[in-house]
Amino acid sequence: MSSETFIPHPSCTVASGDCFVAARCIGKCQTCLPAYEANVELTEALRLLKELHEYTLMFRGMTGYVDGSGIDATVKRAGIFISRNRP
């Protein structure tokens, strides 16, 4: 048995705990891109997240949606993330 301890990345998406059993990342949760390509991908992802955020807020205004659901928490978190990472 190995004395090394596996600690999943913060981006881990495997909730079953199988990563602990395998002692390695099995969900490909961590990107493996060179820094430049990762920055390009992140910039595109932020642009898409911003569009989705704006669309969701616009749709909420049209429907009179009431705050409080899981999507509401996600939209608020996305707004914080977008504002922190503006160019």
C-alpha positions as CSV (number, residue, x, y, z in Angstrom):
1,M,0.0,0.0,0.0
2,S,1.2,3.5,-0.9
3,S,1.9,6.0,1.9
4,E,0.9,8.9,-0.4
5,T,-2.5,10.5,0.1
6,F,-4.7,11.5,-2.8
7,I,-6.5,14.8,-2.5
8,P,-9.0,15.6,-5.3
9,H,-8.8,18.9,-7.1
10,P,-11.3,21.6,-6.1
11,S,-12.9,21.1,-9.5
12,C,-13.6,17.4,-8.8
13,T,-17.0,16.2,-10.2
14,V,-17.0,12.6,-9.0
15,A,-19.2,12.5,-6.0
16,S,-19.0,8.7,-5.5
17,G,-15.6,8.7,-3.9
18,D,-14.1,6.4,-6.5
19,C,-11.2,8.8,-6.9
20,F,-10.2,8.0,-3.3
21,V,-10.3,4.3,-4.0
22,A,-8.3,4.6,-7.2
23,A,-6.0,7.2,-5.6
24,R,-6.1,9.3,-8.7
25,C,-8.4,11.6,-10.7
26,I,-10.8,9.5,-12.7
27,G,-13.2,12.1,-13.9
28,K,-10.8,14.3,-15.9
29,C,-12.0,17.2,-13.7
30,Q,-8.7,19.0,-14.0
31,T,-7.9,20.5,-17.4
32,C,-4.5,19.5,-18.9
33,L,-3.9,22.4,-21.3
34,P,-0.8,24.6,-21.7
35,A,-1.2,28.0,-20.0
36,Y,-1.9,29.9,-23.2
37,E,-4.6,27.5,-24.4
38,A,-6.1,27.3,-20.9
39,N,-6.4,31.1,-20.8
40,V,-8.0,31.2,-24.3
41,E,-10.5,28.5,-23.2
42,L,-11.2,30.3,-19.9
43,T,-11.8,33.6,-21.7
44,E,-14.3,31.9,-24.0
45,A,-16.0,30.1,-21.1
46,L,-16.4,33.5,-19.3
47,R,-17.9,35.1,-22.4
48,L,-20.4,32.3,-22.7
49,L,-21.2,32.4,-19.0
50,K,-21.8,36.2,-19.3
51,E,-24.2,35.7,-22.1
52,L,-26.1,33.0,-20.2
53,H,-26.2,35.2,-17.1
54,E,-27.6,38.1,-19.0
55,Y,-30.2,35.9,-20.8
56,T,-31.3,34.4,-17.5
57,L,-31.7,37.8,-15.9
58,M,-33.6,39.1,-18.9
59,F,-35.9,36.0,-18.9
60,R,-36.5,36.4,-15.2
61,G,-37.6,40.0,-15.7
62,M,-40.1,38.9,-18.4
63,T,-41.6,36.1,-16.4
64,G,-41.7,37.6,-12.9
65,Y,-39.7,34.7,-11.6
66,V,-39.3,34.7,-7.8
67,D,-35.8,34.3,-6.4
68,G,-34.9,31.3,-4.2
69,S,-34.2,28.3,-6.5
70,G,-31.0,26.6,-7.2
71,I,-30.7,28.4,-10.5
72,D,-31.0,31.7,-8.7
73,A,-28.0,30.8,-6.5
74,T,-26.1,29.7,-9.6
75,V,-26.9,33.0,-11.5
76,K,-25.8,35.1,-8.5
77,R,-22.5,33.1,-8.2
78,A,-21.9,33.5,-11.9
79,G,-22.5,37.2,-11.7
80,I,-19.9,37.5,-8.9
81,F,-17.4,35.4,-10.9
82,I,-18.0,37.5,-14.1
83,S,-17.5,40.8,-12.3
84,R,-14.3,39.6,-10.6
85,N,-12.8,38.5,-14.0
86,R,-13.6,41.5,-16.2
87,P,-10.8,42.5,-18.5
